[in-house]
């Protein structure tokens, strides 16, 4: 990591529209400013929605590692700006969305600020965050525990599928879920 930069893990998800294209474009948008540098991107996985309204389209999820000179709240604002660029609306909690970007960890920061809790308060329970993170960083730790180990026991792990990028139309893959 470069001097003056802090490493952060961001989780991205989409279950509306051209999900795969949205994720690809969002990665580019997130690292567009010089204050945010890309360190790595996980493979994309397909998952069922966790929480929120029933009968939502499946999500595509991934994580990315960045280093940034932004503060946590500045990075949060930047993530929200990218979500808005991709037409994110916040009408229903955990409802369908074109793009969701969450800060999972930000260096060694621990904060219970109601605007931005770090580490993300539900990350340790969500395979759709943990599994792609473990593929990107096999030795990653969250709260002193192995991210891969947490993923293995997460309730949503049985619903995780690798995504090959084909057949993604309006959140309904014609193929694309790789067994």
VENDA-V756947 format. One record per residue. N is the residue number from 1. PHI is phi in radians with two decimals (none if undefined). PSI is psi in radians with two decimals (999 if undefined). OMEGA is omega in radians with two decimals (* if undefined). Layout:
N;PHI;PSI;OMEGA + N;PHI;PSI;OMEGA
This chain:
1;none;2.47;-3.11 + 2;-1.33;2.65;3.11 + 3;-1.04;2.39;-3.14 + 4;1.48;-0.09;-3.13 + 5;-1.85;2.58;3.07 + 6;-2.04;2.39;3.11 + 7;-1.40;2.42;3.08 + 8;-2.37;2.63;3.01 + 9;-1.93;2.20;3.11 + 10;-1.99;2.41;3.06 + 11;-1.88;2.34;-3.13 + 12;-2.12;2.46;3.09 + 13;-2.54;2.65;3.11 + 14;-2.66;2.36;3.03 + 15;-2.36;0.28;3.05 + 16;-2.27;2.54;3.08 + 17;1.30;-2.68;3.14 + 18;-1.43;1.43;-2.96 + 19;-0.97;-0.83;-3.07 + 20;-1.16;-0.75;3.10 + 21;-1.10;-0.70;3.12 + 22;-1.05;-0.80;3.14 + 23;-1.10;-0.77;-3.14 + 24;-1.07;-0.80;-3.13 + 25;-1.18;-0.66;3.13 + 26;-1.11;-0.67;3.08 + 27;-1.01;-0.83;3.13 + 28;-1.08;-0.73;-3.14 + 29;-1.14;-0.68;-3.11 + 30;-1.16;-0.57;-3.12 + 31;-1.77;0.20;3.13 + 32;-1.13;-0.79;-3.14 + 33;-1.24;2.60;-3.12 + 34;-1.14;-0.28;3.14 + 35;-1.36;-0.09;-3.13 + 36;-2.25;2.14;-3.13 + 37;-2.06;2.41;3.13 + 38;-1.36;2.28;3.03 + 39;-1.83;-0.59;-3.13 + 40;-3.14;2.78;-3.13 + 41;-2.31;2.37;3.11 + 42;-1.38;2.91;2.89 + 43;-1.12;2.78;3.11 + 44;-1.56;2.42;3.07 + 45;-2.13;2.68;3.09 + 46;-1.86;2.36;-3.06 + 47;-2.48;2.77;2.95 + 48;-1.30;2.69;3.05 + 49;-1.14;2.44;3.10 + 50;-1.93;2.05;-3.09 + 51;1.36;3.12;3.09 + 52;1.30;-2.99;-3.10 + 53;-1.07;2.56;3.09 + 54;-1.31;2.88;3.08 + 55;1.13;0.48;3.01 + 56;-1.33;2.69;2.99 + 57;-1.10;2.75;3.08 + 58;-1.11;2.62;3.08 + 59;-1.63;2.62;2.78 + 60;-1.80;2.32;-3.11 + 61;-2.29;2.65;3.08 + 62;-2.79;2.94;2.98 + 63;-2.23;2.76;3.05 + 64;-2.39;2.56;3.05 + 65;-1.81;2.31;3.10 + 66;-2.29;2.87;2.90 + 67;-2.17;2.49;-3.01 + 68;-2.56;2.65;2.98 + 69;-1.68;-0.06;3.09 + 70;-1.24;2.69;2.99 + 71;-1.33;2.90;3.09 + 72;-0.96;-0.77;-3.13 + 73;-1.21;-0.60;3.05 + 74;-1.15;-0.69;3.10 + 75;-1.15;-0.70;3.09 + 76;-1.04;-0.79;3.11 + 77;-1.06;-0.76;3.11 + 78;-1.07;-0.75;3.10 + 79;-1.07;-0.75;3.11 + 80;-1.13;-0.66;3.08 + 81;-1.08;-0.73;3.11 + 82;-1.16;-0.74;3.07 + 83;-0.99;-0.81;-3.14 + 84;-1.11;-0.66;3.09 + 85;-1.02;-0.53;-3.14 + 86;-1.72;0.39;3.00 + 87;1.15;0.58;3.06 + 88;-1.19;2.31;2.99 + 89;-2.10;2.68;-3.11 + 90;-2.09;1.16;-3.09 + 91;-1.63;-0.67;-3.10 + 92;-2.23;2.21;3.12 + 93;-1.05;2.27;-3.13 + 94;1.03;0.43;3.12 + 95;-1.44;3.12;3.11 + 96;-1.02;2.58;-3.13 + 97;-2.70;2.60;3.07 + 98;-1.21;-0.62;-3.12 + 99;-2.75;2.37;3.01 + 100;-2.25;2.24;3.08 + 101;-2.19;2.12;3.12 + 102;-2.09;2.47;2.98 + 103;-1.49;2.06;-3.11 + 104;-1.55;-0.90;3.04 + 105;-2.41;2.68;3.11 + 106;-2.40;1.67;-3.07 + 107;0.95;-2.34;3.11 + 108;-1.75;0.24;-3.08 + 109;-1.15;2.33;2.98 + 110;-2.17;2.14;-3.08 + 111;-2.54;2.39;3.05 + 112;-1.88;0.41;3.07 + 113;-0.99;2.26;-3.11 + 114;-1.11;-0.37;3.10 + 115;-1.36;-0.66;-3.13 + 116;-2.61;1.81;3.09 + 117;-1.62;2.21;-3.13 + 118;-2.28;2.32;-0.14 + 119;-1.04;2.80;3.13 + 120;-0.92;2.29;-2.98 + 121;-1.13;-0.38;-3.12 + 122;-1.98;0.06;-3.07 + 123;-1.03;-0.68;-3.07 + 124;-1.19;-0.16;-3.12 + 125;-1.89;-0.02;-2.94 + 126;-2.05;1.86;3.13 + 127;-1.07;-0.51;-3.12 + 128;-1.16;-0.28;2.98 + 129;-1.71;-0.85;-3.01 + 130;-1.15;-0.78;-3.06 + 131;-1.12;-0.90;3.11 + 132;-1.10;-0.60;3.08 + 133;-1.08;-0.72;-3.14 + 134;-1.17;-0.50;3.08 + 135;-1.26;-0.61;3.11 + 136;-1.30;-0.75;-3.08 + 137;-2.33;1.50;-3.03 + 138;-1.00;-0.41;-3.10 + 139;-1.83;0.24;-3.11 + 140;-1.08;2.60;3.12 + 141;-2.16;2.56;3.04 + 142;-2.37;2.04;-3.10 + 143;1.07;0.56;3.14 + 144;1.38;0.10;-3.14 + 145;-2.06;2.65;3.12 + 146;-1.12;2.24;3.10 + 147;-1.08;-0.72;3.11 + 148;-1.11;-0.71;3.11 + 149;-1.14;-0.72;3.08 + 150;-1.11;-0.72;3.13 + 151;-1.06;-0.73;-3.07 + 152;-1.06;-0.51;-3.09 + 153;-1.85;0.04;3.14 + 154;-1.19;2.47;-3.06 + 155;-1.04;-0.54;-3.09 + 156;-1.58;0.05;-3.12 + 157;-1.03;-0.67;-3.14 + 158;-1.09;-0.33;-3.12 + 159;-1.63;0.02;-3.11 + 160;-1.41;2.33;3.07 + 161;-2.33;2.42;3.00 + 162;-1.15;2.52;-3.11 + 163;-1.97;2.25;-3.09 + 164;-1.63;-0.09;3.06 + 165;1.59;0.01;-3.10 + 166;-1.81;2.57;2.98 + 167;1.33;0.33;-3.08 + 168;-1.52;1.77;3.13 + 169;-2.23;2.04;3.07 + 170;0.92;0.68;3.08 + 171;1.36;0.10;-3.14 + 172;-2.13;1.78;-3.10 + 173;-1.27;2.31;3.04 + 174;-1.29;-0.63;2.99 + 175;-2.37;-2.38;2.89 + 176;1.65;-0.52;3.10 + 177;-1.52;2.05;-3.09 + 178;-1.68;2.17;3.13 + 179;-1.40;999;*
